[in-house]
Amino acid sequence: MKKNSTHQIEVSKNAVDFEVTVNLLEHYENVAIYEFHFFSDTVFEPQKTTFKWKFPAINVKGIWKPTSDFSKRIMDDWELDHLQARISVDSPVIAVFGHDDTNRLTFACSDTINTTELNVLYREEDNCMYSHISFFTEKHHKIKSYKAQIIIDTTAYHFSKALDKVSQWWSSFDQLSPVMQVNDAAKLPVYSTWYQFHQNLDTYILIKECKKANELGYGLIIIDDGWQTNDDNRGYDFTGDWEPDRIPEMRSFVDQVHQTGMKLALWYSVPFCGKKSKAYQKFKGMLLADDHRWAPVFDPRYPEVRTHLITIYAKALKEWDLDGFKLDFIDEFKVYPETVLTKENGRDYASVNLAVDRLMTDIMKTLKAIKPDLVIEFRQKYTGPAMRKYGNMFRAFDCPGDSVMNRVRIVDLRMLSGKTAVHSDMFTYHHDEPLEIKALQVVNTLFGVPQLSVLLERASKNELEMITFYTNYWNKYKEVLLYGKFTPLKPLANYPIIKAETVEHTIIGIYDDYILDVEMNANRIDIINGKITKEIILNYKTVLGSYSCTVYDCMGTIIDQFSMKMNEAFKQIEVPACGLIVCLKN
């Protein structure tokens, strides 16, 4: 074990057949960038190597990780549940935030393809936080040299800014620069078939739903699982061939969808090769796992497998005139107990992670050559910086009926995704819920691109008015909501206040009963009351002048108008549950 660098980084390894160095590449203000170099005169099989450093636990409230959801608490050093990141799972980054949401320490790794293990843990013996990152925690093929960088940022700004800086740092590497640019289609509100239809798709009903959805402001339908099979057991036995068994006239169906004004994307579970498919008989010797709980998993290290998958998507795009793909379950490409990590027996890669990178690179290159403006949706947890190269829609992980989790997952995705369009999970609810409770599911999606999975044919008039109001609002102000200065507050309380700000327009969502600080001297301030209580208490940080205010209920009906001078210490206003107040400067 040895120490090096400004942060007194300890290097711990048991292997002796390779050397490791730590070099400080850059150091400016409160940011440091280090390079770790593994090397030997001969090829070696890298073993687990850990880099660790500490800092005093002063003003530490919680630990942010990419998909920690509701659990952002401080962990102790005897807890062993570490964050694992690789190309298709999570991102190698952790942020420590204080009681005022300030960044205490954020660190990230440049290698977002190979598997790393990282954490920040509290040690009770000295009341310090111990950060670590471990490389080669799983069996790896032999190499002669390996380099990676880490960035450590202790700047005392809002922790979301530190994460955004990490996102920009990742994008500065050629191998992580996004290939799929965010087009207008990637920012269209989405109708998804999954929660309402599952595998029981009916094209007649779907066309009617598309017409209604487009009238409400939705522009893209994702046809999820079920189109490729007549089986409705919610399994994956028939994946791998991707023939439109349930919708045999697929091109005609796509044309009908386009006539409603909607674009269409199809769902594919990329890794699965179901045992009842023809593909399984052909590729059963080219699998990462044969006894997976859902379906056998293709091994992308075989060029024949990559060609098979690429050909399927390219053929569908050309023959059916699709507008995009939902490429699912990419996180199931991983090293399984039976995986042999060598380049032999027809495999042109030893590493599964590198083969996934090659597969996705070739998929995107092929599909973009056919239709440059297509959309590609990826879903948490495979939404890291490497996956930003290939997808232009990142969607929050499934949380049906859970409005708070949807909001949390959108925010956690937003802080690392740069310009990539972050989508909500599809909002859904019980048909008999009160309108304001249904609206909670909608307003919690507004700082991402809204997706819905509601049977519109059964929706009430008031329900449709509510969805239309907020969808039209989102479409009109999406540039502010998606690309304004984004500040999510109180991460341990699940972001009950979220702000998106431009010079002219501030939009604030408040989702619990907190005093709302108003600081921006914008010409327009919108406050979304994302809760079921009516009272909103404003605290003016500066004298902002006089505003004309209009209050809307959740259906967009004007219920009050008044003038308000924002020059008092506190001001209470009333906005209906899931309603909106718009304040225009006089």
C-alpha positions in Angstrom: 0.0 0.0 0.0 1.3 3.4 -0.9 0.2 7.0 -0.9 0.5 9.6 -3.6 -1.0 13.0 -4.8 -2.6 16.1 -3.3 -5.5 14.1 -1.9 -3.2 11.5 -0.4 -4.5 8.7 -2.5 -3.7 5.2 -1.2 -3.2 2.4 -3.7 -4.0 -1.1 -2.5 -3.4 -4.3 -4.5 -2.2 -7.8 -3.9 -0.8 -8.7 -7.3 2.9 -8.2 -8.0 3.0 -8.8 -11.7 2.1 -5.2 -12.7 2.8 -1.7 -11.4 0.4 1.2 -10.7 1.2 4.9 -10.7 -0.9 7.9 -9.7 -0.2 11.2 -11.5 -1.8 14.6 -11.0 -2.7 15.8 -14.4 -4.5 19.1 -13.5 -5.2 21.0 -10.4 -7.2 24.2 -10.6 -9.2 25.9 -7.8 -11.0 23.0 -6.0 -10.8 20.5 -8.9 -8.1 17.9 -9.4 -7.7 15.3 -12.2 -5.5 12.2 -11.7 -4.4 9.5 -14.1 -4.0 5.9 -12.9 -1.6 3.8 -15.0 -1.4 0.0 -14.8 1.5 -1.4 -16.7 4.0 -4.3 -17.0 6.8 -5.4 -19.4 4.7 -8.4 -20.3 1.0 -9.1 -20.5 -0.7 -9.6 -17.2 -4.1 -10.5 -15.9 -5.2 -7.4 -13.9 -6.4 -8.0 -10.4 -8.6 -5.9 -8.1 -6.8 -2.6 -7.3 -8.4 0.1 -5.0 -7.6 3.8 -4.7 -8.8 5.4 -1.5 -8.6 8.9 0.1 -10.4 10.6 3.0 -11.7 13.9 4.0 -13.3 15.2 7.3 -17.0 14.6 7.7 -17.9 18.3 8.1 -21.3 19.5 6.8 -22.1 16.1 5.3 -25.8 15.3 5.0 -26.0 12.6 2.3 -24.5 10.7 -0.5 -25.8 10.9 -4.1 -25.4 8.0 -6.5 -26.9 7.7 -10.0 -29.8 5.3 -9.1 -30.0 5.4 -5.4 -33.6 6.5 -5.6 -34.9 7.2 -2.1 -31.7 6.0 -0.3 -29.3 8.9 -0.2 -28.2 8.4 3.3 -24.7 8.2 4.7 -23.3 4.7 4.7 -20.7 3.4 7.2 -17.5 1.7 6.3 -18.7 -1.7 7.5 -21.4 -1.7 4.9 -20.4 -3.4 1.7 -23.2 -2.4 -0.7 -21.0 -0.5 -3.2 -22.0 1.2 -6.4 -21.0 -0.9 -9.4 -20.8 0.8 -12.8 -20.0 -0.4 -16.3 -21.0 0.5 -19.9 -24.6 -0.8 -19.5 -25.2 -0.1 -15.7 -25.1 3.2 -13.9 -22.3 5.8 -14.1 -19.0 5.8 -12.1 -19.7 9.0 -10.1 -20.7 9.8 -6.5 -21.5 13.2 -4.9 -21.4 14.1 -1.2 -23.7 16.9 -0.4 -24.1 19.1 2.7 -27.1 20.3 4.8 -27.5 23.2 2.5 -27.3 21.1 -0.7 -23.7 22.3 -1.4 -21.2 20.0 -2.9 -18.7 18.6 -0.4 -17.0 16.2 -2.7 -17.9 14.8 -6.1 -15.7 12.3 -7.9 -16.0 10.4 -11.2 -14.0 8.1 -13.4 -13.3 8.5 -17.1 -13.6 4.7 -17.8 -17.3 4.3 -18.1 -17.1 1.1 -20.1 -15.2 -1.4 -17.9 -16.6 -2.4 -14.5 -15.7 -0.2 -11.5 -16.8 -0.3 -7.9 -17.0 2.9 -5.8 -18.3 4.4 -2.7 -18.0 7.0 0.0 -18.2 5.7 3.6 -18.2 7.1 7.1 -15.6 5.8 9.5 -16.7 6.1 13.1 -13.2 5.9 14.5 -12.1 9.2 13.1 -15.3 10.8 11.8 -14.0 11.1 8.3 -15.5 10.1 4.9 -13.5 7.5 3.0 -13.8 7.6 -0.8 -12.7 4.7 -2.9 -12.8 3.4 -6.4 -11.8 -0.2 -7.3 -10.8 -1.5 -10.8 -10.9 -5.0 -12.1 -13.3 -6.3 -9.5 -14.3 -9.1 -11.9 -12.2 -11.5 -14.0 -10.6 -9.6 -16.9 -8.7 -10.7 -20.0 -4.9 -10.2 -20.1 -3.6 -6.7 -21.0 -0.2 -4.9 -21.1 -1.3 -1.4 -20.1 -4.4 0.4 -18.8 -5.0 4.1 -18.0 -8.0 5.8 -16.5 -8.6 9.3 -15.0 -10.6 10.4 -12.0 -11.8 13.9 -11.3 -12.3 15.2 -7.7 -14.3 18.4 -7.2 -14.7 20.0 -3.8 -16.1 23.3 -5.0 -18.8 24.7 -2.7 -21.6 25.2 -5.2 -24.9 23.3 -5.5 -24.1 19.6 -5.8 -26.1 19.4 -9.1 -23.6 21.8 -10.7 -20.8 19.5 -9.7 -22.6 16.6 -11.4 -23.2 18.7 -14.5 -19.5 19.5 -14.6 -18.8 15.8 -14.5 -21.2 15.3 -17.4 -19.3 17.9 -19.4 -16.0 16.3 -18.5 -17.1 12.9 -19.8 -18.3 14.5 -23.0 -14.8 16.0 -23.6 -13.4 12.5 -24.2 -13.6 11.4 -27.8 -14.8 7.9 -26.8 -17.7 9.4 -24.8 -18.8 12.2 -27.1 -22.6 11.6 -27.9 -23.2 10.3 -31.4 -27.0 10.4 -31.3 -28.0 14.1 -31.3 -31.2 15.2 -29.6 -33.7 15.9 -32.4 -37.2 17.3 -32.1 -38.7 13.8 -32.1 -36.7 12.9 -29.0 -38.5 15.7 -27.2 -42.1 14.7 -28.1 -44.4 13.6 -25.3 -44.9 9.8 -25.6 -47.8 7.5 -25.5 -46.6 4.0 -24.4 -48.7 0.8 -24.7 -47.1 -1.0 -21.8 -49.0 -0.4 -18.7 -52.4 -0.4 -20.4 -52.0 -3.2 -22.9 -49.0 -5.2 -21.9 -48.8 -7.9 -24.6 -52.4 -7.8 -25.6 -52.1 -5.3 -28.4 -55.1 -4.4 -30.5 -54.3 -2.3 -33.6 -57.8 -1.0 -34.0 -57.8 0.4 -30.5 -54.3 1.7 -30.9 -55.1 3.7 -33.9 -58.0 5.3 -32.0 -55.7 6.0 -29.1 -53.1 7.6 -31.4 -55.7 10.0 -32.7 -56.8 11.0 -29.2 -53.2 11.2 -28.0 -52.2 13.5 -30.8 -55.1 15.8 -30.1 -53.8 16.0 -26.5 -50.3 17.1 -27.6 -48.5 13.7 -27.8 -46.3 13.0 -30.8 -44.8 9.6 -30.5 -46.2 6.1 -29.6 -43.9 3.4 -28.4 -45.3 -0.1 -29.2 -43.9 -2.1 -26.3 -43.7 -5.9 -25.8 -46.3 -8.0 -27.5 -46.0 -7.0 -31.2 -43.5 -9.8 -31.9 -45.6 -12.7 -30.4 -49.1 -14.0 -29.9 -48.0 -15.3 -26.5 -49.4 -13.2 -23.6 -47.6 -14.7 -20.6 -45.3 -11.7 -20.1 -42.3 -13.8 -20.8 -39.5 -13.6 -23.3 -39.6 -17.2 -24.8 -40.3 -15.8 -28.2 -37.7 -13.0 -28.4 -34.7 -13.2 -30.8 -36.5 -13.6 -34.2 -38.5 -10.3 -34.0 -41.1 -11.1 -36.5 -44.4 -9.3 -36.2 -46.6 -12.2 -35.3 -49.3 -10.2 -33.6 -49.2 -7.3 -36.1 -48.4 -9.1 -39.4 -49.2 -6.1 -41.6 -46.7 -3.9 -39.7 -46.0 -1.5 -42.5 -49.7 -0.8 -43.0 -50.1 -0.3 -39.3 -47.2 2.2 -39.1 -48.7 4.1 -42.1 -52.0 4.4 -40.2 -50.2 5.7 -37.1 -48.4 8.3 -39.2 -51.7 9.4 -40.6 -52.9 10.3 -37.1 -49.9 12.7 -36.8 -47.9 10.4 -34.5 -44.5 8.9 -34.9 -43.8 5.3 -34.0 -41.0 3.4 -32.2 -40.9 -0.3 -31.6 -39.6 -2.2 -28.5 -36.9 -4.8 -28.7 -35.3 -6.6 -25.8 -31.8 -6.6 -27.2 -30.0 -9.4 -25.3 -32.7 -12.0 -25.0 -32.8 -15.1 -27.2 -35.9 -17.0 -26.2 -35.8 -20.8 -26.2 -38.8 -21.0 -28.4 -37.2 -18.8 -31.1 -35.5 -19.9 -34.3 -32.5 -17.7 -33.2 -32.0 -19.9 -30.1 -31.4 -23.0 -32.3 -28.9 -21.1 -34.4 -27.1 -19.3 -31.6 -27.3 -21.6 -28.6 -23.6 -22.0 -28.6 -23.1 -18.2 -28.6 -24.7 -17.2 -25.4 -23.5 -15.4 -22.2 -26.1 -17.3 -20.2 -28.4 -20.1 -21.0 -30.4 -20.3 -17.8 -31.2 -16.7 -17.2 -34.4 -16.2 -15.3 -36.1 -14.5 -18.3 -34.4 -15.9 -21.4 -30.9 -16.9 -22.6 -28.6 -14.0 -23.3 -26.8 -13.4 -26.6 -23.0 -13.1 -26.4 -22.1 -9.9 -28.3 -18.5 -11.0 -28.5 -19.4 -13.1 -31.5 -19.6 -11.1 -34.8 -22.4 -13.4 -36.0 -24.5 -12.3 -33.0 -23.9 -8.6 -33.7 -24.7 -9.0 -37.4 -27.9 -10.9 -36.5 -29.1 -8.1 -34.3 -28.0 -5.2 -36.5 -29.7 -6.8 -39.5 -33.0 -7.2 -37.7 -33.1 -3.5 -36.7 -32.0 -2.2 -40.1 -34.6 -4.4 -41.9 -37.4 -3.2 -39.6 -36.4 0.5 -40.1 -36.3 0.3 -43.9 -39.3 -2.0 -44.5 -41.7 -0.6 -41.9 -40.7 3.1 -42.0 -40.2 3.2 -38.2 -39.2 6.5 -36.4 -37.2 4.9 -33.7 -36.5 2.0 -31.3 -36.9 1.3 -27.6 -33.8 -0.9 -27.1 -34.4 -2.6 -23.7 -32.5 -4.7 -21.2 -29.0 -3.8 -22.4 -27.9 -4.1 -18.7 -28.3 -7.9 -19.0 -25.2 -7.9 -21.1 -22.7 -8.8 -18.4 -20.3 -11.4 -17.1 -22.1 -14.4 -15.8 -20.6 -17.2 -13.8 -20.2 -19.4 -16.9 -18.7 -16.6 -19.0 -15.2 -17.4 -20.3 -13.3 -14.1 -20.8 -11.0 -15.1 -23.7 -10.9 -14.2 -27.4 -11.2 -17.6 -29.0 -13.7 -20.1 -30.4 -15.1 -17.5 -32.8 -15.2 -14.6 -30.3 -13.4 -11.5 -31.5 -13.5 -9.8 -28.1 -12.6 -11.2 -24.7 -14.4 -8.3 -22.8 -18.2 -8.3 -22.7 -18.2 -4.6 -22.0 -16.0 -3.8 -25.0 -18.2 -6.0 -27.2 -21.3 -4.2 -26.0 -19.6 -0.9 -27.0 -18.9 -2.4 -30.4 -22.4 -3.7 -30.9 -24.1 -0.4 -30.0 -21.6 1.6 -32.1 -22.4 -0.6 -35.2 -26.1 -0.4 -34.5 -26.1 3.3 -34.4 -23.9 3.7 -37.4 -26.1 1.4 -39.5 -29.4 2.9 -38.4 -28.3 6.5 -38.7 -27.2 5.8 -42.3 -30.8 4.8 -43.1 -32.6 7.5 -41.1 -30.5 10.2 -39.4 -33.3 11.7 -37.4 -34.6 8.5 -35.6 -35.1 8.3 -31.8 -33.5 5.7 -29.5 -34.8 5.2 -26.0 -32.7 3.7 -23.2 -34.1 3.1 -19.7 -32.3 3.4 -16.3 -30.0 1.8 -15.2 -28.3 1.6 -18.7 -28.2 5.4 -19.0 -24.6 6.2 -18.3 -22.2 8.5 -20.2 -21.1 5.7 -22.6 -24.7 5.0 -23.5 -25.2 8.7 -24.3 -23.2 8.0 -27.4 -26.0 5.8 -28.8 -29.4 7.1 -27.4 -31.1 10.4 -27.5 -33.9 9.5 -25.0 -33.2 8.4 -21.5 -36.2 7.2 -19.6 -36.8 6.9 -15.8 -36.9 3.3 -14.6 -40.4 1.7 -14.2 -42.4 3.0 -11.3 -46.1 2.7 -12.3 -48.4 4.7 -10.0 -45.5 6.2 -8.0 -45.4 9.9 -8.7 -42.7 10.7 -6.2 -40.3 8.0 -7.5 -40.9 9.2 -11.0 -39.9 12.7 -10.0 -36.8 11.5 -8.2 -35.7 9.3 -11.1 -36.2 12.1 -13.6 -34.1 14.5 -11.5 -31.3 12.0 -10.9 -31.1 11.4 -14.7 -31.3 15.1 -15.5 -28.2 16.0 -13.5 -25.9 13.7 -15.5 -27.5 13.7 -19.0 -26.5 17.0 -20.5 -28.7 17.8 -23.5 -29.9 14.2 -23.9 -33.8 14.3 -23.6 -34.7 12.8 -20.2 -38.2 11.2 -20.2 -40.5 10.3 -17.3 -41.7 6.8 -16.7 -45.2 6.5 -18.1 -47.7 8.0 -15.7 -50.7 5.8 -15.0 -53.4 5.7 -12.3 -56.6 3.9 -11.3 -59.6 4.9 -13.4 -61.6 5.9 -10.3 -59.0 8.1 -8.6 -60.1 11.7 -7.9 -58.9 14.1 -10.6 -56.5 16.0 -8.5 -54.8 12.7 -7.4 -54.5 11.7 -11.1 -53.0 15.1 -11.8 -50.2 14.3 -9.2 -49.0 11.7 -11.6 -48.8 14.2 -14.4 -47.2 17.2 -12.7 -44.4 15.1 -11.3 -43.3 14.4 -14.8 -43.0 18.0 -16.0 -39.2 18.5 -15.5 -38.7 15.6 -18.0 -40.5 14.7 -21.2 -43.9 13.4 -20.2 -44.8 9.8 -21.1 -48.3 8.3 -20.4 -49.8 4.9 -20.4 -53.5 5.7 -19.9 -56.4 4.3 -21.9 -57.7 7.5 -23.3 -60.8 5.9 -24.7 -62.0 5.4 -21.1 -60.9 8.8 -19.8 -63.4 11.3 -18.5 -63.9 14.8 -20.0 -62.2 16.4 -17.0 -59.4 13.9 -17.1 -58.7 14.7 -20.7 -58.8 18.4 -20.0 -56.2 18.0 -17.2 -53.9 16.0 -19.5 -54.3 18.4 -22.3 -53.7 21.5 -20.1 -50.4 20.2 -18.8 -49.2 18.7 -22.0 -49.9 21.9 -23.9 -48.1 23.8 -21.1 -45.1 21.5 -21.4 -45.0 21.7 -25.2 -45.1 25.5 -25.0 -42.4 25.9 -22.3 -40.3 22.7 -22.8 -37.1 24.7 -23.6 -37.3 26.3 -20.2 -38.2 23.0 -18.4 -35.6 20.9 -20.2 -32.7 23.4 -20.7 -33.1 26.2 -18.3 -30.8 26.4 -15.3 -31.9 23.3 -13.4 -31.8 23.2 -9.6 -33.4 20.4 -7.6 -33.5 21.1 -3.9 -33.4 18.9 -0.8 -32.3 15.5 -2.2 -32.8 13.6 1.1 -36.5 14.9 1.0 -36.9 13.6 -2.6 -36.5 17.0 -4.3 -39.7 18.6 -3.1 -38.7 21.9 -4.9 -37.4 22.0 -8.4 -36.5 25.1 -10.4 -35.8 25.6 -14.1 -34.7 29.2 -14.9 -33.9 31.4 -17.8 -33.3 35.2 -17.6 -36.9 35.8 -18.6 -38.8 32.9 -17.3 -38.6 30.8 -14.0 -40.7 27.7 -13.5 -40.9 26.2 -10.0 -42.4 22.9 -9.0 -43.3 22.5 -5.3 -44.3 19.0 -4.2 -44.5 19.3 -0.5 -45.3 21.9 2.2 -42.2 24.0 2.3 -41.6 27.7 2.3 -40.7 28.6 -1.3 -37.7 31.0 -1.7 -38.2 33.3 -4.7 -34.8 34.8 -5.8 -34.9 35.3 -9.6 -36.0 38.7 -10.8 -37.6 37.1 -13.9 -40.3 38.7 -16.0 -42.4 35.6 -15.6 -42.6 33.2 -12.6 -44.7 30.0 -12.8 -45.3 28.0 -9.7 -46.7 24.4 -10.2 -48.5 23.3 -7.0 -47.6 19.6 -7.2 -49.4 18.7 -4.0 -52.9 18.3 -2.6 -52.8 21.3 -0.2 -53.6 24.7 -1.5 -51.3 26.9 0.5 -48.0 28.1 -0.9 -45.9 30.4 1.2 -43.4 32.6 -0.6 -40.3 34.1 0.9 -38.8 37.0 -1.1 -35.0 37.0 -1.0 -35.0 40.3 -3.0 -37.5 43.1 -3.8 -38.8 41.9 -7.1 -41.6 44.5 -7.8 -45.2 44.1 -8.8 -46.7 41.1 -10.7 -50.0 40.3 -12.2 -51.0 36.8 -11.2 -53.4 34.3 -12.8 -54.3 31.1 -10.9 -55.4 27.9 -12.8 -56.8 24.7 -11.5 -55.5 21.4 -12.8 -57.7 21.5 -15.9 -56.5 25.0 -16.9 -59.6 26.9 -15.8 -58.8 30.4 -14.5 -60.1 30.6 -10.9 -58.5 33.8 -9.7 -56.5 36.9 -10.9 -54.8 39.5 -8.7 -51.8 41.8 -8.4 -49.1 41.1 -6.0 -46.1 43.1 -4.8 -43.2 40.8 -4.0 -41.7 43.0 -1.4 -42.9 41.4 1.9 -40.9 38.9 3.9 -43.5 36.2 3.5 -46.6 35.9 1.4 -49.2 33.2 1.4 -51.1 32.5 -1.8 -53.7 29.8 -2.6 -53.4 27.6 -5.7 -55.7 24.5 -6.2 -54.2 21.1 -5.8 -52.1 20.4 -8.8 -52.9 23.8 -10.1 -50.6 26.5 -11.5 -50.0 30.2 -10.8 -48.5 32.4 -13.5 -47.0 35.7 -12.3 -46.1 38.4 -15.0 -44.0 41.4 -14.1 -45.8 44.7 -14.5 
